[in-house]
Amino acid sequence: MYSLASPDDEYKTKVDRIMGENTDLTRDLENWMSKLPQSLKSLPIIYLAIPGTHDSFTANISSASDVSLDAEKILQDLHWVLCVKVVMANWTKTQNLTVNQLLKAGIRYFDLRISSKRNTTDLYFCHGLYSCKVEPVLREINTFLETHIGEVVILDCQHFYGFNQASHSKLMQFIVNTFGTKLLPYSDHMDHLSLDYMTSQFRYQLIVVYRSNAAHFGQPLLWPSASFPTPWADTMDPNILFNFLDEGIGNRTDHVGFITQCILTPSLADILGNMFTTLKQKLAVDFEDLRTGWISKQIPGRRGVNIIIGDFVDLADNLFTKSVINLNLKLLSDLPKRLNTVISVGSDKKF
């Protein structure tokens, strides 16, 4: 008796049988790296699709926050005007979740802006306004890694404000002291660095990129900018953004990582023209369908996407994160090829 199942149904059955529960890699976002199929754990991490946050750890920003050193000078001068800070808070907060919530939601890359602050030796995350202190957040990441030994995190110290050599030395020393042997030493080629290599063989769980000349000497545990190129489109136009991202991915280097900034960026004129809305609504909620559509078309691997970062990654039940992680299904080498022709029984015809 012949099956009445369509070719597409038969293909899906084969896929399900081979992959089992791996038809969705996001059923356990908190442990998604640990639960990847073995074939993916053996691939270089620079060929995996990894979700990340742009301007991370800004959830604490509010109109009560102090204006930070990265803000335009005119905004620093007008810090005492309440309505100015209300608009700034609406347009500088880029994430809703705390560090622990982001980690449990599957985010494994964090883009960081770090600033000193007047009248204190503490360092803060910032984006126009000051957010939370740096040291407690880094301790929380370390605690998460202690209890999730199969997970790997990438911290990208992108920008520093109000820093001198003493500030850099303090931050670098804190990173080394906090994470210790979890820190992966720098290597100019990354095509041997798989999840298996890092977490099973050596218990390395953290890569720290430090984009400052202050780290160039005597810091073998910190990675330079060239290890993770991160081109920025700086546009509000989705079409310009996607063309820029496609070109960047097509030209990426094989032996290092690559960061795709899937974000829209407003100018000051854009903000002034949309004062009564927010960055979240204008550049995240309204952009979500286009963003998800572009991500779904990507392919990880050599000359493919690696790290993709976004704003407000928790929208639509973490749709951004899930879309990025599930791109890794396209890397499974044991999937059968889809049958494009069907041979009918008792006939030479092909359909």
Buried (B, 14 or more C-beta within 10 A) or exposed (E): EEEEEEEEEBBBEBBEEBBEEBEEBBEEBBBBBBBBBEEBBEBBBBBBBBBBBBBBBBBBBEBEBBBBBBBEEEBBEBBEEEEBBBBBBBBBBBBBBBBEEBBBBBBBBBBBBBBBBEEEEEBBBBBBBBBBBBBEBBBBBBEBBEEBEBBBBBBBBBBBBBBEEEBBEBBBEBBBEBBEEBBBEBBEEBBEBBBBBBBEEEEBBBBBBBBBEBBEEEBEBBBBBEBBBBBEBEBBEBEEBBEBBBEBBEEBEEBBBBBBBBBBBBEEEBBEEBEEBBBBEBBBBEBBEBBBEBBEEBEBBEBBBBBBBBBBBBBEEBBBBBBBBBBBBEBBEEBEEEEEEEEEEEEEEEE
